[in-house]
Amino acid sequence: MKISIGNDHAGTEYKNAIVKHLEAKGIQIINHGTNTNDSVDYPDFVHPVANDVENNNVDFGILICGSGNGVSMTANKHNGVRAGLCWTKEIAALARQHNNANILSIPARFTAPQQAIEMVDTFLETPFEGGRHQKRVDKIPLKC
């Protein structure tokens, strides 16, 4: 499995913990995030992750910022990207099962690092259910 990850300054600690966790599982990581706590502009780190997902260069993306909103909004401007803002592992499961989300957006200021790792594991391990959910996902336009 190959994952693209990006973060702003609010998500550096979380990104580092997630990368360490995933690499220990043998998952390949492409790191587009900042490695410092110095203030940065989140779109600069989101677009490379969303491009990786949009161009099928990775299996999934993970984005982290303070609220998770900015990274989700930015990623969802890309064709075929379905970034889901999640704050529990249950919501992460539903984002995959019902929405076929391909990017997990994590709000660092509203979760703990261990919660984030649990969400990542759940997101990556949960399959899309298809069926009645597929027709709904198909109604999400690539461009309006």
N, C-alpha and C positions, 0 to 999 in steps of 0.2 A: 504494500500500500504506500502511496505517496501523498503527502499532505503539504499544502501551502499555508503558511501562517504569517500573520501581520498584526502589529500592535502599535499604539501610540505610547506616550510616556506613562500613562496610567496603567498600562498592561504589561510592562516589561517583566515584573516579578512573575506574573501569571504565565506569560509566554515562556520564560526560562523553565519554569516548573513543568509545563506541558511538554515542551520539547524534550526535556530530560526523560520524562515518563514515556513518551512515545518512542524515542530512540531506544530505550531499554527493551521495548517490545519489538524492535527491528523495523520500525516504520521509518521510511525516508522522509525527511523534512526539508522544505525549501523555506528559509527564513527571510521574509521581506520586512520584518519589524525593526523598530529602533531597539538598540541595546542599552539605552541610557534612560534616565528619568528626566532629562532635559525636555522642555516643552517642544512639541513638534506638531505638524498638521496631519491629522489622521488620514485624509485622502491620499497623501503621498505613499502611504503604506497599504492602503486598501486596494487601490487600482492594480498593483502587481498581483495580489492574491486573486482578485476577481478575474483578471486576465488569464491566470493559470487555470482557473475553473472553467471560464468561458471557452478557452481553447483546448480543453480536455488534456492539459498537461499534468493534471493531478486528479486524484480520486475525490478529494474534498478540500475545503478551505476552513480555516479558523481565524477569526478576527476578534481583537480585544481592545476595548477602550473603556473609559470611565463608566458611561451609561450603556454602551452597546448600540445606542441609537445611531450615532453618526456613522459608524462603520457599516451598519446594516443599510442605512439609506444610500450610502455611496455605492456599496457592492451591488445593490439591487438595481442600479442604473445599467448594469452590464447584461447583455443578452444571455438568456438561459441561466442566470444566477438566481437562486432562491435562498437568500440569506435569512436565517431565522434567529431572532433575538431570544435567547433562552436564559433563564435564571435558576432553573431546577433541572434535574436529570429527567423528570417526567415530561417537562415541556420539550426538552431535547429529543426525547423518544417520539413524541407526537409530531414534532417538526419533520422528522424523518418518515414516520409511518404514514402520515396524512398529507404532508406537503412536499415530500421528496426534496427537502432542503439539502443543498449541497455546500452551504457555508454555515458554520455555527458562529454566531456572534455572542460574545460574553461580556456582561457588564462588570468590570473589575471592582467598581466601587460598591457593588451590591451583592457580591458573592465572595466566598472565601476561596483561596487557592485549591483546597481539597475538593470543594464543590465543583470548581471549574474542571478539574481532572475527571471527576465522576461524570460530568456532563459530556466531556469529550469522549470518554469511553462509551457511554450510552449512545451518543450520536453516531460514532463510527461503527458500532455493533448492531444498530437497529436497521432493519431493511424497510424499504418503502413497501406498503401494503398493496399498492395498485388498486385494481377493481374500481369501485365507485370513486375513489380518490384520484385515479388517473384522469378521469374526464374533467375533474375540477382543476387539476394541475394543467391540463391541456388548454383550459380557458384563460390561463395567465399569458398574456401576449408577450412576445419577445420585444416588440416596440409598440408603443401607442401612437 
